[in-house]
Amino acid sequence: MPPLVKADNIGKNYDGQQALKGISFELYPGDILGLLGPNGAGKTTLLRILATLVKPDEGTALINGGPLDEVDQIRRKIGYLPDFIGTYDELTVDEYMEFFARAYLVPPERRESAKLEALEGTGLTELKEKPVTALSRGETQRLALARLLMHDPAILLLDEPVSGLDFQEQARLGEILKELQRKGKAIIVSSPVLEELKDFCNKLAVLDQGALVACGSGVGA
Protein backbone atom coordinates (compact mmCIF):
# COMPACT_ATOMS: atom_id res chain seq x y z
CA MET A 1 0.00 0.00 0.00
CA PRO A 2 1.48 3.41 -0.96
CA PRO A 3 1.89 6.04 1.77
CA LEU A 4 -0.70 8.80 2.16
CA VAL A 5 2.09 11.24 3.08
CA LYS A 6 5.65 10.93 1.78
CA ALA A 7 8.00 13.77 2.74
CA ASP A 8 11.37 13.70 1.00
CA ASN A 9 14.23 15.91 2.24
CA ILE A 10 12.05 18.97 2.93
CA GLY A 11 13.97 22.12 3.77
CA LYS A 12 12.86 25.70 4.42
CA ASN A 13 14.85 28.90 5.01
CA TYR A 14 13.71 32.18 6.54
CA ASP A 15 16.02 35.18 6.33
CA GLY A 16 19.02 32.97 5.78
CA GLN A 17 18.24 30.64 8.69
CA GLN A 18 17.15 27.04 8.22
CA ALA A 19 13.70 26.46 9.71
CA LEU A 20 13.62 22.87 8.40
CA LYS A 21 16.58 20.68 7.45
CA GLY A 22 16.08 17.64 5.24
CA ILE A 23 12.84 16.26 6.74
CA SER A 24 11.82 12.83 5.43
CA PHE A 25 9.13 10.43 6.65
CA GLU A 26 6.14 8.39 5.49
CA LEU A 27 2.60 7.99 6.82
CA TYR A 28 0.19 5.22 5.90
CA PRO A 29 -3.58 4.83 6.40
CA GLY A 30 -4.28 4.51 10.12
CA ASP A 31 -1.07 6.24 11.25
CA ILE A 32 -1.21 8.97 13.88
CA LEU A 33 2.15 10.75 13.99
CA GLY A 34 2.95 12.82 17.05
CA LEU A 35 5.12 15.75 15.94
CA LEU A 36 7.02 16.73 19.06
CA GLY A 37 9.38 19.63 19.64
CA PRO A 38 9.84 22.92 21.50
CA ASN A 39 8.45 26.19 20.20
CA GLY A 40 10.48 27.26 17.18
CA ALA A 41 11.51 23.70 16.28
CA GLY A 42 9.76 23.88 12.89
CA LYS A 43 6.53 21.98 13.61
CA THR A 44 4.16 24.64 12.28
CA THR A 45 6.35 25.30 9.23
CA LEU A 46 6.28 21.61 8.32
CA LEU A 47 2.50 21.40 8.70
CA ARG A 48 2.00 24.55 6.63
CA ILE A 49 4.18 23.12 3.87
CA LEU A 50 2.16 19.89 3.81
CA ALA A 51 -1.02 21.99 3.77
CA THR A 52 0.27 23.84 0.64
CA LEU A 53 0.33 27.19 2.48
CA VAL A 54 4.14 27.52 2.34
CA LYS A 55 6.48 26.30 -0.40
CA PRO A 56 9.58 24.35 0.63
CA ASP A 57 12.96 25.61 -0.55
CA GLU A 58 14.29 22.07 -0.83
CA GLY A 59 12.76 18.64 -1.28
CA THR A 60 9.14 17.81 -1.87
CA ALA A 61 6.24 15.74 -0.61
CA LEU A 62 3.53 13.56 -2.05
CA ILE A 63 0.05 13.83 -0.53
CA ASN A 64 -2.05 10.78 -1.43
CA GLY A 65 0.23 10.35 -4.43
CA GLY A 66 0.04 13.95 -5.66
CA PRO A 67 2.84 16.57 -5.54
CA LEU A 68 2.46 19.72 -3.45
CA ASP A 69 2.23 22.00 -6.48
CA GLU A 70 -1.13 20.45 -7.38
CA VAL A 71 -2.66 22.77 -4.79
CA ASP A 72 -6.36 22.41 -5.55
CA GLN A 73 -6.20 18.61 -5.66
CA ILE A 74 -4.11 18.40 -2.48
CA ARG A 75 -6.47 20.64 -0.50
CA ARG A 76 -9.36 18.31 -1.31
CA LYS A 77 -7.45 15.48 0.37
CA ILE A 78 -6.36 17.22 3.58
CA GLY A 79 -7.87 18.91 6.61
CA TYR A 80 -5.61 21.52 8.23
CA LEU A 81 -6.22 22.83 11.74
CA PRO A 82 -3.93 25.77 12.64
CA ASP A 83 -2.83 26.54 16.18
CA PHE A 84 -5.10 29.60 16.21
CA ILE A 85 -8.75 28.93 15.43
CA GLY A 86 -10.86 31.77 14.10
CA THR A 87 -14.56 31.53 14.88
CA TYR A 88 -17.60 33.50 13.79
CA ASP A 89 -19.15 34.74 17.00
CA GLU A 90 -22.54 35.65 15.54
CA LEU A 91 -23.20 32.11 14.26
CA THR A 92 -24.69 29.01 15.84
CA VAL A 93 -22.83 25.70 15.58
CA ASP A 94 -25.11 24.62 12.74
CA GLU A 95 -24.61 27.90 10.85
CA TYR A 96 -20.85 27.64 11.34
CA MET A 97 -20.86 24.13 9.88
CA GLU A 98 -23.07 25.26 6.97
CA PHE A 99 -20.59 28.05 6.19
CA PHE A 100 -17.69 25.62 5.99
CA ALA A 101 -19.68 23.00 4.10
CA ARG A 102 -20.17 25.61 1.38
CA ALA A 103 -16.52 26.74 1.62
CA TYR A 104 -15.38 23.14 1.12
CA LEU A 105 -17.74 22.84 -1.87
CA VAL A 106 -19.73 20.01 -0.34
CA PRO A 107 -22.56 19.33 -2.85
CA PRO A 108 -25.93 20.77 -1.70
CA GLU A 109 -27.54 17.32 -1.53
CA ARG A 110 -24.73 16.13 0.79
CA ARG A 111 -24.44 19.12 3.11
CA GLU A 112 -26.96 18.14 5.77
CA SER A 113 -25.70 14.58 6.09
CA ALA A 114 -22.07 15.75 6.05
CA LYS A 115 -22.77 18.21 8.87
CA LEU A 116 -24.62 15.64 10.95
CA GLU A 117 -21.93 12.98 10.50
CA ALA A 118 -19.18 15.43 11.47
CA LEU A 119 -21.06 16.67 14.55
CA GLU A 120 -21.88 13.13 15.64
CA GLY A 121 -18.27 12.06 15.21
CA THR A 122 -17.05 14.86 17.46
CA GLY A 123 -19.81 14.61 20.07
CA LEU A 124 -21.44 17.94 19.24
CA THR A 125 -24.87 16.93 17.92
CA GLU A 126 -26.74 18.23 20.97
CA LEU A 127 -24.99 21.61 20.64
CA LYS A 128 -26.19 22.19 17.07
CA GLU A 129 -28.27 25.27 17.92
CA LYS A 130 -25.85 26.67 20.50
CA PRO A 131 -24.02 29.94 19.73
CA VAL A 132 -20.34 29.43 18.96
CA THR A 133 -19.49 32.02 21.62
CA ALA A 134 -21.09 29.83 24.30
CA LEU A 135 -18.81 26.84 23.63
CA SER A 136 -16.05 25.82 26.00
CA ARG A 137 -12.42 25.63 24.84
CA GLY A 138 -12.71 21.88 24.34
CA GLU A 139 -16.01 22.17 22.46
CA THR A 140 -14.49 24.84 20.21
CA GLN A 141 -11.57 22.57 19.38
CA ARG A 142 -13.94 19.72 18.55
CA LEU A 143 -16.03 22.06 16.37
CA ALA A 144 -12.89 23.09 14.49
CA LEU A 145 -12.11 19.40 13.94
CA ALA A 146 -15.71 18.72 12.86
CA ARG A 147 -15.51 21.34 10.11
CA LEU A 148 -12.48 19.53 8.66
CA LEU A 149 -14.35 16.25 8.36
CA MET A 150 -17.18 17.38 6.10
CA HIS A 151 -15.26 16.86 2.86
CA ASP A 152 -13.91 13.51 4.15
CA PRO A 153 -10.17 14.22 3.85
CA ALA A 154 -7.74 11.30 3.88
CA ILE A 155 -5.14 13.27 5.85
CA LEU A 156 -5.49 15.55 8.89
CA LEU A 157 -2.81 18.08 9.89
CA LEU A 158 -3.48 19.31 13.43
CA ASP A 159 -1.28 22.02 14.95
CA GLU A 160 -1.34 21.71 18.77
CA PRO A 161 -5.04 20.76 18.98
CA VAL A 162 -4.89 19.73 22.66
CA SER A 163 -3.09 22.86 23.85
CA GLY A 164 -4.99 24.50 26.71
CA LEU A 165 -7.45 21.61 27.16
CA ASP A 166 -8.10 19.98 30.51
CA PHE A 167 -7.37 16.28 30.99
CA GLN A 168 -10.95 15.23 30.26
CA GLU A 169 -11.13 17.11 26.96
CA GLN A 170 -7.67 15.86 25.96
CA ALA A 171 -8.87 12.29 26.50
CA ARG A 172 -12.08 12.95 24.56
CA LEU A 173 -10.18 14.40 21.61
CA GLY A 174 -7.81 11.43 21.75
CA GLU A 175 -10.76 9.02 21.45
CA ILE A 176 -12.07 10.93 18.43
CA LEU A 177 -8.66 10.69 16.76
CA LYS A 178 -8.50 6.95 17.47
CA GLU A 179 -11.85 6.49 15.76
CA LEU A 180 -10.58 8.43 12.74
CA GLN A 181 -7.50 6.21 12.81
CA ARG A 182 -9.74 3.13 12.66
CA LYS A 183 -11.36 4.64 9.57
CA GLY A 184 -7.97 4.75 7.86
CA LYS A 185 -7.14 8.45 8.14
CA ALA A 186 -3.48 9.49 8.36
CA ILE A 187 -3.08 12.16 11.04
CA ILE A 188 -0.24 14.43 12.17
CA VAL A 189 -0.68 16.01 15.61
CA SER A 190 1.90 18.51 16.86
CA SER A 191 2.69 19.42 20.45
CA PRO A 192 5.63 20.63 22.54
CA VAL A 193 4.66 18.14 25.28
CA LEU A 194 5.03 14.35 24.93
CA GLU A 195 2.39 13.74 27.62
CA GLU A 196 -0.25 15.28 25.32
CA LEU A 197 0.53 12.81 22.50
CA LYS A 198 1.59 9.48 23.93
CA ASP A 199 -1.87 7.98 24.53
CA PHE A 200 -3.12 8.06 20.93
CA CYS A 201 -0.11 8.26 18.58
CA ASN A 202 1.43 5.13 17.06
CA LYS A 203 4.39 7.05 15.62
CA LEU A 204 6.52 9.88 16.98
CA ALA A 205 8.78 12.38 15.23
CA VAL A 206 10.95 14.76 17.24
CA LEU A 207 12.03 18.07 15.72
CA ASP A 208 14.79 20.22 17.21
CA GLN A 209 16.04 23.40 15.55
CA GLY A 210 14.50 22.31 12.26
CA ALA A 211 16.10 18.86 12.20
CA LEU A 212 14.38 15.51 12.61
CA VAL A 213 16.34 14.01 15.49
CA ALA A 214 14.15 10.91 16.02
CA CYS A 215 11.32 9.16 14.22
CA GLY A 216 9.82 5.82 15.14
CA SER A 217 6.79 3.64 15.92
CA GLY A 218 5.18 2.13 18.96
CA VAL A 219 4.38 5.23 21.03
CA GLY A 220 0.77 4.63 22.08
CA ALA A 221 -2.52 3.47 20.55
N, C-alpha and C positions, 0 to 999 in steps of 0.2 A: 504494500500500500504506500503510495507517495505521501510525503509530508504535506500538511496544510500550511505550515510556515517553514521556509528554508532561508535562513539568513547566511550570507556568505561574505565574510571579511568586511563588514560594514564599518566605515569610518566617517567621522564628522568633525570639522574644525570650525571654531568660532574665534574670530580675531586672532588667528595664528596659534590658538591653543586647541589641542585635541580633546574634544568632548567624548568621542568614541574611538576606540582603537581596535580594528580588526575583529569585530564581533561576528561569531559564527555559531549557529545552533539549528536544530530541527525540532518541530513539534508535529505530532500526529493526532488524529482524531482521539478524543478522550484524555489528552494531556492537559494538565493544569501546571503551568510553569510559574513558580514564585520568583520574581525578579527582585533580588535583595541588594541593598546598598545604601550608604549614607546619602544625605542630601548633596546634590552636585556630582553624584557618581556617574550620571548619564542615563538613568532609568527613563525619565520623561522624554529625553531626546530620542532614545531608541524606539519608544512607543509611538512617538509622533512620526518617525520615519516609516515605521510599519503601517501607520494609518494614512500615509501619503500626504501628510501635512508639511513635512520637511524632506528635502532631498539629501541623500547621503553624498559625501564628497568622494568616497571610495566604496567599492563593493556594491552588492545589490541584494535583493531578496525576492523570493517567489512567494506569493500569497495564493494558496489553492491552485498552484501551477502557473499563475500569471505574474509578470514582472511589475514592479512598482510604478513604472511610467504609464501603465494602463489604468489611469486613476479612476475613471468612472466604473470600470469593471471591478476593480479592487474594492472600492467603497461599498459595492453591493454585497460583498462577501464578509465584511468586517463590521463589528460594533466597537466604537471607541468611546471610552468614558474618561474624560480628563480629570485632573485632580481638583479642579474648581468646577462646580456644577451650577450653571445658570438656570434659574427657574422663572416662571412667568406668574407673578404673585396674584394677578387678577383672575387666574383660571382655576377651575376645579381639576381634580385628577383626571377625570374623563376628558375634559376639554384639552388638557395638556397632552394626553395620549393621542387624541384626534389630530392635534397640530402636528405631532411628529409622525403619525401615520401618513399624513399628506406629504410631509417633508421627505419621507423615505419612499414616496411614490407607491405606497401600498394600494393595489387596485380597490376602487370603491366597494366592490362586492365582497372584498376580503377584510375591510377595515374593522368592522365590528368584531368579527371572530378573532382577528389578530390582536386587537386591544384586550379582549376578554382572556385569551390564552396567556398573554404577557402579564396581565394583572393577577391571574390565578397562579401563575408560576412564581411570582414574587410575593404572594400573600397579601395582595392589596385590593382584592375584589370588593371587600366591604367598605373600602375608603373611596370608592369610585366618585361619589358626589361631594367629597370633602375638599375644601379649598387647599391648594398647594401650600399656602402660608401656614396652615394649621398642622402640617405634618411634622413629626419629629425628625431628628437628624438621620436616624436609621431608616425611617419610612421614605425620606427624601432620596437616600442612596438607593433604596430598592426601586423607587419610581424611576430614577435615572437608568438603572439597569433594565427595567421593564421596557422603557422606550427603545432600547437597543434591540430587543428581541422581536419586534414586530415584523421586521423584514427577514427574520430567520437567518442571521449571519452564521457562517461556519466557524468564525474566529472572533473572539472577544479580547479586546485590549483594555485593561482596567488599571488606571493610574491611581494607586493608593485608595482603593474603594472602602477599606475598613478604617481608615484614619479618623479618629475622633468618635468612633462608635464604642458603646459599652460592650461588655463581654457577651451579653445576651444577643445583641444585634450582630456582633461579629460572628457568633455561632450560627445565627439564622442565615446570614449571608453566605457563610460557608456551606450550609446545607443546600442552598439554592445553586451554588456553583457545582456542588457534587452531582446534583440532578442534571445540570447542563452537561457535565462531564459524561454521565451515563448516556446522554443523547448523542454523544460523539463530537461535541464542540471542542475546539482547541482554545485554551484560555491562557492569557498572560496576566498575572496580578502582581503589581509592584508594591513594595513597602520598604521602609528603612528598618523594620523590626521583624526578626525571624518569628517571634511568638505569634504574630498576626497571620502568618502564612502556613505554619507547619502542619496544621490539622487537616488541610484540604488540598495541598499541592502534592503531586507525585514526582515533580521535578523541581530543581532549584538551580538558579543561576545567580552568581554573586558578582556584582560590578563594583570596581573601586577605581576612581580617577579615570573612568572611561574604558578600563580594560576588564575583560571577563576573566576573573581570577579562579573561578570554580564553576562547574556545571555538571550536574549529575541527577540520578533518579533515586527514588525510594525515600522521599521526605515524609509524606503523610499518606492520606487517602489510600 
